[in-house]
């Protein structure tokens, strides 16, 4: 299968190290593309919930695939989020084509893109971090429960459902929070005279023009969604932004002949787990 050429790839909220992460699907997707720039917009590794007892091979393969982009000479920007905030103490770290930073300004075909995770807009994160962490554990539990329910629904020929998306869609405060998040990002971007503002954090993929409520002007707001439920990313190709949505039927060939030819270094795998444990403790 020929790899698709992509000018810029943006993914966020992968949450490697949690039960809800769809690492195998992400791995198939990453193997199917050839990006020129990769932006990892926060919460790629979930250090909050990291446990040495749960680090599947597929999660390690995603890390290895990302590192392969680096060794292939592709610039990879890892922007920190709230679930991997422990990495913020190492911000501005550079290793060849790999950069660890908190925010990124990209010049894209003459337009300025302001890219950051977005947890700075989350009041819970700023004032009640323990509550946010408790909510993260509850969310992960809900995802695991949801996967069992969807397995049963699939077995009887029924359509899958998303518990958390139903909750977000029906609970007025959740809808209000998402709207406020998007508007705040747009207002700040217009004030700073950026053409694009690109976020993650809220697990809600979107591309739309937002008019500022505080300044004259508008900005193109983009959100890459997540790889827990929506399985989405942002792709910039030939001057246009689109949302990629993973569909199993598009990867049927890869499912039939799953590529496990990637050699796994078990010692290296253990080292990564130990390193993440140190970040969590530190």
Secondary structure as UniProt FT lines:
FT   STRAND          4..11
FT   TURN            19..20
FT   HELIX           23..31
FT   STRAND          33..41
FT   TURN            52..53
FT   HELIX           57..71
FT   TURN            72..73
FT   STRAND          75..79
FT   TURN            83..84
FT   HELIX           85..90
FT   TURN            91..92
FT   STRAND          93..95
FT   TURN            96..97
FT   STRAND          98..101
FT   STRAND          103..108
FT   TURN            109..110
FT   STRAND          111..116
FT   HELIX           119..121
FT   HELIX           123..127
FT   HELIX           129..155
FT   TURN            156..157
FT   HELIX           163..170
FT   HELIX           172..191
FT   TURN            192..193
FT   STRAND          196..199
FT   STRAND          206..211
FT   STRAND          218..223
FT   TURN            227..230
FT   STRAND          232..237
FT   TURN            238..239
FT   STRAND          240..245
FT   HELIX           248..251
FT   HELIX           252..256
FT   HELIX           266..281
//
